[in-house]
Amino acid sequence: MNTHQNDKHVAEGDVNITPARETWSTQLPESTQALLAEDARWFLHQSLSTPCLNVVSAAAGVYLEDVAGNRILDFHGNNVHQLGHGHPRVVSAIIKQLQQLPFSPRRYTNETAVQLAKRLAQLAPGDDSWKLLFAPGAAEAVSMALKLARRATGRYKTISLWGSFHGATMDTIAIGGESLFHKGLGPLLPGALHVPPYLPRQCVFACGESCSLSCVRYINTVFEQEGEIGAVIVETIRNTDVVAPPLEYYQELRAICDRHGALLILDETAIAFGRTGKMFAIEHYNIQPDMIVVGKGLGGGVFPFAALLARDDLNIAGDTSIGHFTHEKSPVGAAAALALLDTLADERLIERAAQLEEPFAVKLQKYTSHFSCVGPMRHIGLLFALDIVHPDQPKVPWNAGAEAILYEALARGLSFKVSSGSVLTLSPPLIIEPEQWESACRILAASIEAVLKHR
């Protein structure tokens, strides 16, 4: 494999239009290739998706199984898999709800949805003075947050971060900061302003070894220059490359929003519900946001479900329809979410994630740190990132090498995400056992070794 190709492809995901993907596809069994060809025949093609990577036939616990019978440790899971795949409590709750009340028309409520709203409000940071709206997916929940911010502040502009991801609808790609999702689409949502993220390894403000928080203070300058900014929306911790700002970052950001009368919206779609060792990632920072968006794992890894949590004093738009989704108060989605919350609590999975973080980090370091292409590691809870750098230039990201490592690992039975072109992001289910983590570390080490040997 020529690992010097395709360094130009940098995206928050595994790009499916590279020579390495073509090579991978030709090495799959003929029966798998036939199914992939049929998939490509009927689905519109799009980057990061169709044509697809493989064909799965089963999923249970921490494993996927493809149609060729190979088991794959799933450390990607689109971040819906806090409980792994097909958790019995989630499946049982969904079946029970399907048999009793499979659908609730929008003009009605149901007990399951009300119970879930109460639970989430009570779990959210601070007191329980929160209100909620449910949605089929987190992009729709972000869209509701944007609407509510406009109504509450009377301002249409927003600030978000370059490199961020908040969904793939037309309004959410406008505030998102990745060109892959909006190139060639023409004018997007007006007033969507972007600023540099907290990213020490690529700091545009050249802070060096000592961070001066210039990135967050620049946001104050944008407020002063632009005006009419109603909200700042950020991913509390970037799950894609596991970048967690220091405590002072959010304290400063909260103060800036307060100073200018703007709302602070946190997108925790991929990181809430224990991924960082806390129920909500913002609990690491001890500040109060105005809105929180959650999704992905909320449906227990089975059902598509999301929610917007808003402070009670933002309950000011009763004369308009902020969401108005057909499956707005889905009893099945709510049942799956309640099963998630019950399981997290009963099995103490959030506390377990916090406890396993350091020993898992030590294990990953042991297996990978000696390789010349492995740069810094970052971690929080059960979310880990390894920078892949060029073996001969340790400060240069090695995009092609990261992609090559991915395909080597997939062939050996480990799936993870490649982010920012050169970051390996490992996001195991919270139910993972230490021996499964060690197995993954062995696979990753063997994959890195193979890539270095054949580069």
N, C-alpha and C positions, 0 to 999 in steps of 0.2 A: 504494500500500500504506500503510495506516495503521499507522505504527510506534509509536504510543502505546498500542496494544492489548496485552493479554496479558502485562504486566509481572509479573503474579502467578505466572506459571509459571517456577519456578526449579528446575532439576534437573541432575544430572550427565549430560546427554545432550540430544538433540534431541526435545523433547516433540511428540508427533504428534496432539495434541488441541486445537491452537490455531487461530484464524482464519487465520493465515498459512499453516499447513499445508493447510487447506482450499483457500485460493487457489492455492497451488502445485499441488495435485492437479488442479484444473480446467484448468490451463494445459498439462498433459501431452498428448501425442498420444492420440487416441481408442483406438488399439490398446493403448497402455500402460495407459490407464485401465481398459480391459476386463480386462487381466491382474491389475491391482491389485484390482479388484472381485472377481475369482475367488479371489484370495488371501484377501481379507477374508471371503469366503463360507465358507471351509473352516477357517481358523485362528481360534482364540480371540483376541479382541482384548486388547491390553495396551499400556500406555503405553511409549513409546520403540520400539515394534515394529509389530505389525499394528494398524491399517492401515499399510502400508509406504510408503516414500518414493518408490521407483522400482523398475523391474525391470531387473536386469543380465543380460546374456547372455554376457559374456566378461570375463576378467581376465588381464592379462599385464604383468609388470614393475610400473611405478608407475601403471598405468592400469586403470580399469574401463571397460567399454563397456555402454551400456544397449541395450534392444531397439530403440530408434529409431536406433541407430548412433552416438550421441554418446560421445566419449571423455572420461573424467573423471579428472583427477589425484587419486589417492587419498591424502589426507593424514589419513585417519581409520583405515580398515582394521581397526577394533577392536583395533589394536595387535598383530596377529598377523603383520604384513607387513614384518619387518626385511629380508627378502630380496625383497620385492615379491611379486607374485602369480605362482604357477606357475613358480617357479625351476626350470630344467632339472635341476639336481643333485638337488633334492628329489623332483621327479616321477620321475626315473630311479631313485632309491633306493627309492621306494615301489613302483614297478612290479617291480623286481627282487625285493624282499621278498615282494610278493604272489605272485609266481610260485614262490617257494621255500617260504615258511612264512607264510601269511596270518594265522594265529591260533595263539596259544599258550594252551591251557587253564590255568586258574589254578594247578593243582597242579604245573605244570612251569615251568621257566625256559627261556630261549633265549639264544643267544650275543649277539644284537643288543642285547637289553635289558641284559645284563651289561656289555657294552662301553660302553653309554651311561651306566649307573650309575657306572662307573669314571671316565669322562671328566668327568661333572658333579662328582663328589666331588673330583677333582683340580683342577678349575677354581674351585671355591668358595673364598671368602676364608679365609686362614689355611692351616693344613696340610690334608692330605687325610683327616683323621679324621672323615669324614662317612658317614652311612648314608642310604639313600634309599627312598622308596616312590613308585611311579608311580600316576597316576589319570587317568580320562578327561577331567577338567577341573579348573581351579584351585579352584573352590568345594569340590570333594571333597578336594582337597589341604589347603585351609584347615581343613576339618572334621577331617581326620586330625591336623593340628597341635593343634587344640583338645583332641581326645581324648588325645593323647600328653602334653600339658601337664598334664591332670588326673591321669593315671597317674603322671607323674614328680614332681609336687608335692603330690598329695593335696588340691588346692584347686580349687574350681569357678569362682571369679570371674575375670573378665578385664577389662582396660582396653583400650579402643580409642578412636578419635577421631571426634568429630562430623564429618559430611561425608565419611567414608571409605566405600570400597566394597570388599568382600571376597568377593562372590558373591551369588547370588540364591536359595540354599536357605534353609530355615527357620533353621538355626543360623547361617549366615553373614550373613543380614540382621539377626539379633539383634546381632551385633557390628558390623555396618555402621552408618554414621551418617547415612543418608539416608532420610527418612520416606516417600519415594515407593515404597520397596520393602516397607514393613511396615505402612502405614496400613490399618486395618480388619481386621487379621489376628489381633487378640487377643494373649494372652500368648505371649511368645517365650522363648528360652533364658534361664533364670534366671542372675543374676550377671553379666550383660553391662553393665559400667559404661562410661560415655563421658565424655571430657574434651575441652576445646577443643583444636583443632590449632594448630600453628605457622602463623599466617596474619597476617603483619604488616599487610596492608592492611585487615584487619578484626579487629584484636587485641581480644579481650574484656577483656584486662587493662590496656588503655590504655597500653602501653609507649611509644607515641610513636615518635620517630625513633630512639631508642636502645633496642634490644631488651634486656630484662633476663632473658630466658628464663623468665619467670614461668609460661608455659604448661607447660613440662616440669617445673618445680619443683612445680607444683600436683599433678602425678602423685604425687610423694612424699607430699603431704598426703593424697591419696586412699588410698594404701597404709596410712598411719598410722591413718586413720579407719575404713576398711572391714575390713581383715584378710581372710584367706582368698583373696587374689588370687594366682593361679598364673602368669599370663602377661600381658604387654603385647603387643598386635599392632598394627603400624602399616605403612602404605605408606611405604617408605623415602623416596621422593619422589613427591608426588602428581602423577601424570601428567595428571590432569584439568585442573588449572589451573597446573601446572608450579611448584609451591612446593617449594623445596629448603631445608630448615633449615640453619643454620650448623653447622660442625663441633662446636661446643660442645654443641649440642642432643643429639646422639647420645652424646657422651661422658658427659653428665649422665644421660641415660636409661639407658645401660648401668650406670652406677654405682648408680642407684636400684634397678634390677632386682637387681643383686648384693646390695645392702644388705638387700633384703627377701626374697631367695631365690626370685625369680620369673624366669621365662623370657622372653627377648626374641624375638618372632617377627616376621620381616619379610616382608611381602607384596610381592613384586617381579613379580607376574603380568604387569603391563603395561610394565615398564621394564627388565627384565633383558635380557641378550644384546645389549648394545651401544647400546641406545636413548639412554643418557646419556653415551656415550663410554667406558664401562667395561663389562666383562662383567656384573658385578653392580653396582647403584647404590651398595651399601654400601661399595664400594671407595673411594668419594670420602671416606669418613669414618674409615677405619682403625680400626673396632671389630669385635668378633667377636660376631655374633648366635648364638642357640641353635638357631634353625630359620629356613629360608628357603623360601618358596613361590614356584614359578615355573610358568608356563603360557603361554597364548596363542602367542607366537612360537616356543615350544619345538617345536611341530609343523611348523615350516617354512612356516607360512601355509597349510597344506593339511589337516593331520590334527589333531583335537582331542586334546591331550596335555598333561599337567601333572606336577609332581613336588613332593614334600616332601623337603627336605634337613634332616637333624637331626644334631646333634653325636653322635659315637660313644657318649658316655656316656649318651645318651638311649635306647639300644637295650635297653629294660627292659620291653617289653610283649609278649614272645614268647608269653605265655599267653592273649592276646586277639587279636581281629581288628580292627585299626585301620582298614584300608581294605576289603579283601576285595571288590574290584571285578572284574567279569567280564573286562574288558580291562586288567587291572592291569599286565601286562607285555607289552603289545601289541608284537609285533615290527615291525609296520608303523609305529606311532607312534615307536618307538625308531629305526627306520631314517630316518624324516623328521628326527628330532632330531639324529642323527649327521650327516646331510647339512647341517643348519643350522650345526652347530659347525664342520664342515670348511670350509664356505664362508666363514663369518666369519673363520676363521684364514687360509685360503689367499688370500682377496681383501683381507685386512687392513681389513675393514669397520668394526671397532670403532675402530681408530686413525683411520680416515678420518672417522668421525662426529665425533671429537674435533677433528680438523683443520678440518672444514667449519663447525663451530659459529659461530665468530666472523665469518667472511666472510658466512655466511648471515644472521646476525643484523644485520650492517651493511646488507645488501641489503634485508631486510624493513623495517628502520628507514627506509631511504631512501624506500621506496615508501609508507609508511603514517604516519610520525610527524607529518606536517604536517596531518593531518585532525583536526578539533576533537573528534571522538568517540573518538579512539584514545588510551588511557591508557598506563600502563607496560607494557613488554614484559619477559618473563622467558624464559630459555632455559637449557638444559643439553644437551650433545650435539646430537642432531637432534630436539629436542623444544622447541617454541616456544609461547608464550602471549601474546595481546594482550588487555588489558582494554578493553572498550568502555564508554565513559562518555557521559552525556547531553551533547550539544553545548553546552547552555546551563548545565549544572551539572557541571563536570569531576570532581567527587568522587562523583557519583551513578551507580551502575551502570545501564546502558541495556539492559535485557533485550530489549525489543522490537526495538531497533536491531540487537543481535547476531543475533537470529533473522532479521531482514530481510536482513542482510549474508550470512548463510548461504545463503538461497534465491537471492539474486542471484548468488553465487559458483557454486552448483550449476548454475544456468542457463548459466553461462559455462564450466563444465568443471572446477570445483575443489570437492572434498569435504573437509571438516574437521569437527571436533567443537565443539559449543557446550557449555561447562561452567559450572556455577555460575550459569547464567542469562545471564551477560554476558561470558564469557571465550571467545575464539576459540583453540582448541588445534590446532596444526598438527604432525602427527606423520608426516613423510614416510618412505618406505622408505629404508633405509641405502644402497641402490644408486642413489639419485637423483643425477642429473647437475646441475651448476650452472645450465645453461640451462633445465632443467625447473623448478628452484627459482625462477629469475627469471620464468619464465612464470607460475608460481603467484602470485608477488608482484604481477605486473601485473594478473592477474585479481582478486586481492583488493582492490587499489587501485581498480580500476574499479567493483567492487561497492560499496565504501564510498562512493565518490563518487556513485553512483546513489542509494543510500539517503539520503544527506544532501540530495541535490537534490530528492527527492520526499517528504521527511518532512512 
